[in-house]
């Protein structure tokens, strides 16, 4: 029980990673709904929306990559080497 406090950052990182993956799966829908399938949208506005979506996607990808890179490796219960 003395090792409880390291669990809090691990849970936060797992939550951030899971949330980032969940939102990343919605980006293609947003691309079609708010950029590609919109009629009567100016070209400049279409590029602006695309830029915002791309920036958000890259931000979530970096959060996910950094969260998974800092997670400690899983240990085997059997004690066998990797």
PyMOL commands that set and color helices and strands:
alter all, ss='L'
color gray80, all
select helices_A, chain A and resi 5-24+27-36+43-70
alter helices_A, ss='H'
color red, helices_A
deselect
rebuild
show_as cartoon
